[in-house]
């Protein structure tokens, strides 16, 4: 599977459903027959907990161990940390130890490439790798962006996103210029959207006006719903927990949109042809 695509789910603002989007897009892709690896690079380990491993500090191996050993060029079992979820995705879990790992990265050589160097060893086994980023523009986020082919940006439809989006796009631009010239922004996903409210409609319109000419704004909008907040405690995706809900339908549509974009990109003629 040399055509594996690595995607970072990224926004420096918390509470925009990065983790929910990573889990449900990943499982949505698995339901479409894709081999998917989810990577939790947030020391809070919300993705790990939401998929059924709430006590990640008790796990024998997590991403912190992988990055530590990769950083110091130690031999280790490359698949030793990977957990298998019942809904058909693999997970590399996080833990609070990743906070300490970030401190180690600050003074390390080639520190931005630690995650990428590891993923190069295993990604041939997958069609998609999705990285759930921390809610900050930290060294861990930079590692995710250095390892990624593309970025999906979830944006909450309940606040004006322009300032935060500008900062994120500036960071992605720096990563592209200095570290990862092939990094692309796949699109912006509107989440927690109650389109009955003036604020949500205004946010959507602001996004399209300010960024629509530069970035894809996904047609799919993820609605706000109580059930969506409950799935983290259940250790399941929205598809397993409440498959008939509007949120499940929205994530299914979003998955199809992501796959369709991937097919279009694959079939696009190379420059100069």
C-alpha positions in Angstrom: 0.0 0.0 0.0 2.6 2.5 -1.1 -0.3 5.0 -1.8 -1.0 5.5 1.9 -2.3 9.0 2.6 -1.3 10.6 6.0 -3.8 13.3 7.1 -3.5 15.5 10.2 -6.8 16.6 11.8 -5.6 20.0 13.1 -6.9 23.2 14.8 -5.1 24.9 17.6 -8.4 25.7 19.2 -9.9 23.1 21.5 -13.5 21.9 21.5 -13.9 21.8 17.7 -14.4 18.0 17.6 -10.9 17.1 16.2 -11.0 13.8 18.1 -14.6 13.0 17.2 -13.8 13.7 13.6 -10.6 11.6 13.6 -12.4 8.6 15.1 -15.5 8.8 12.9 -13.7 9.6 9.7 -11.3 6.7 10.4 -14.0 4.2 11.1 -16.1 5.6 8.2 -13.1 4.9 5.9 -12.8 1.4 7.4 -16.5 0.7 6.7 -15.7 1.6 3.0 -13.0 -1.2 3.0 -9.9 0.9 3.7 -7.1 -0.1 6.0 -6.9 2.7 8.6 -4.4 3.7 11.3 -5.3 6.4 13.9 -2.5 8.1 15.7 -3.2 10.0 19.0 -0.5 12.6 19.3 -2.3 14.6 22.0 -0.9 14.0 25.6 -4.5 14.3 26.9 -5.1 11.0 25.1 -8.8 11.8 24.3 -8.8 9.7 21.1 -7.3 6.8 23.0 -10.0 7.1 25.7 -12.8 7.6 23.3 -12.0 4.3 21.5 -12.1 2.3 24.7 -8.8 2.7 26.5 -9.4 5.3 29.2 -6.4 4.3 31.3 -3.7 4.8 28.7 -1.0 5.3 31.3 -1.3 1.6 32.1 -0.7 0.5 28.5 2.7 -1.3 28.0 3.6 0.9 25.0 2.3 4.2 23.7 3.3 6.8 21.1 5.6 8.4 23.7 7.7 5.2 23.8 7.8 5.0 20.0 8.9 8.6 19.6 11.5 8.2 22.4 13.0 5.1 20.7 12.8 6.6 17.2 14.5 9.8 18.4 17.4 7.8 19.9 17.6 5.4 17.0 16.9 2.4 19.3 15.7 -1.0 18.1 12.1 -1.8 19.0 9.0 -3.7 17.8 7.5 -1.3 15.3 4.0 -2.7 15.7 4.3 -3.1 19.5 2.0 -0.2 20.5 -0.7 -0.7 17.9 -4.2 -1.6 19.3 -7.0 -3.1 17.3 -10.5 -1.6 17.7 -13.6 -3.7 17.2 -14.8 -1.4 14.3 -11.9 -2.2 12.1 -9.3 0.5 12.7 -5.8 0.3 14.3 -4.8 2.9 16.9 -1.4 4.1 18.2 -2.4 5.3 21.7 -1.2 8.4 23.6 -0.5 9.0 27.3 0.5 11.8 29.5 4.1 10.8 29.0 3.9 12.5 25.6 4.1 15.8 27.4 7.6 14.9 28.7 8.5 13.6 25.2 7.7 17.0 23.8 10.3 18.6 26.1 12.9 16.1 24.8 12.1 17.0 21.2 12.9 20.7 21.8 16.7 20.1 21.8 16.9 17.1 19.6 18.4 16.9 16.1 15.8 16.6 13.3 13.1 16.9 16.0 10.4 17.7 13.5 10.7 14.4 11.7 10.5 12.0 14.6 6.9 10.9 13.9 7.5 10.9 10.1 10.5 8.6 10.5 8.4 6.1 12.5 5.4 6.2 10.1 7.7 5.6 7.1 8.4 2.1 8.7 4.7 1.0 8.9 2.5 3.1 6.7 2.8 0.7 3.8 0.3 -1.5 5.7 -2.4 1.2 5.4 -4.5 3.1 3.0 -5.0 6.0 5.4 -3.2 7.3 8.5 -5.2 10.0 10.5 -3.4 12.0 13.2 -5.4 13.6 16.0 -3.4 16.7 16.9 -3.3 18.6 20.2 -5.2 21.9 20.6 -2.0 23.9 20.2 0.7 24.8 17.7 3.3 22.8 19.6 6.3 20.6 18.6 3.9 17.6 18.6 1.7 19.4 16.1 4.7 20.3 14.0 5.7 16.6 14.0 2.2 15.7 12.8 2.3 18.3 10.0 5.8 17.3 9.0 4.6 13.7 8.7 1.3 14.5 6.9 0.5 14.7 3.2 -2.5 16.9 4.0 -4.5 18.6 6.7 -8.3 18.6 7.5 -9.3 21.6 9.7 -12.5 21.2 11.8 -14.0 24.5 12.7 -16.8 25.0 15.2 -19.8 26.8 13.9 -20.4 28.6 17.2 -17.6 31.2 17.1 -16.0 33.4 14.6 -13.0 31.4 13.3 -11.2 34.0 11.2 -8.4 34.9 13.7 -7.6 31.3 14.6 -7.8 30.2 11.0 -5.3 32.9 10.0 -2.8 31.8 12.6 -3.2 28.1 11.6 -2.8 28.9 7.9 0.3 30.9 8.7 1.8 27.9 10.6 1.0 25.5 7.8 2.6 28.0 5.4 5.8 27.9 7.5 5.8 24.1 7.7 5.4 24.0 3.9 8.2 26.4 3.3 10.7 25.0 5.9 9.9 21.4 6.5 7.3 19.7 4.3 6.9 21.4 0.9 4.2 18.9 -0.2 1.8 19.6 2.6 -1.7 20.5 1.4 -4.9 21.6 3.1 -7.6 19.2 2.0 -10.4 21.3 3.4 -12.3 22.9 6.3 -15.1 21.0 8.0 -17.8 22.9 9.8 -18.7 21.1 13.1 -21.1 21.5 16.0 -23.3 23.2 13.4 -26.9 24.3 14.4 -27.8 26.0 11.1 -31.1 27.2 12.7 -29.0 29.8 14.5 -27.9 33.1 13.0 -24.4 32.6 14.5 -23.8 29.3 12.8 -25.1 30.6 9.5 -22.9 33.8 9.9 -19.8 31.6 10.7 -20.4 29.5 7.6 -20.7 32.6 5.5 -17.6 34.2 7.0 -15.6 31.0 6.3 -16.7 30.9 2.6 -16.1 34.6 2.1 -12.6 34.7 3.7 -11.3 31.3 2.7 -13.5 29.8 0.0 -11.3 31.1 -2.8 -8.2 29.5 -1.2 -9.5 26.5 0.5 -12.1 23.8 0.0 -15.0 24.2 2.5 -16.6 20.8 2.7 -20.2 20.6 1.7 -20.9 18.3 4.7 -21.6 20.0 8.0 -21.5 18.0 11.2 -24.6 18.9 13.3 -24.5 19.5 17.1 -26.1 16.6 19.0 -26.1 15.2 22.5 -25.5 11.6 21.2 -22.3 12.7 19.6 -21.0 13.8 23.0 -21.9 10.5 24.6 -19.8 8.3 22.2 -16.5 9.1 24.0 -17.7 7.3 27.1 -19.0 4.4 25.0 -15.7 3.6 23.3 -17.5 3.5 20.0 -18.0 5.5 16.8 -21.3 7.3 16.1 -22.0 4.5 13.5 -22.1 1.9 16.2 -23.6 4.0 19.0 -26.4 5.7 17.1 -26.2 4.7 13.4 -29.6 6.3 12.4 -28.7 9.8 13.8 -28.1 12.9 11.8 -24.5 13.0 13.1 -23.8 9.4 11.8 -25.4 10.4 8.4 -23.2 13.5 8.3 -20.0 11.6 9.0 -20.9 9.0 6.4 -21.4 11.8 3.9 -18.1 13.4 5.0 -16.3 10.1 4.5 -17.7 9.8 1.0 -16.6 13.4 0.3 -13.0 12.7 1.5 -12.9 9.5 -0.7 -14.2 11.3 -3.7 -11.6 14.1 -3.3 -8.9 11.4 -3.0 -10.0 9.7 -6.2 -10.1 13.0 -8.1 -6.6 13.9 -6.9 -5.3 10.4 -7.9 -6.8 10.8 -11.4 -5.6 14.3 -11.9 -2.9 14.5 -14.7 0.6 15.4 -13.5 1.8 18.9 -14.3 3.1 19.2 -17.9 1.2 16.3 -19.2 
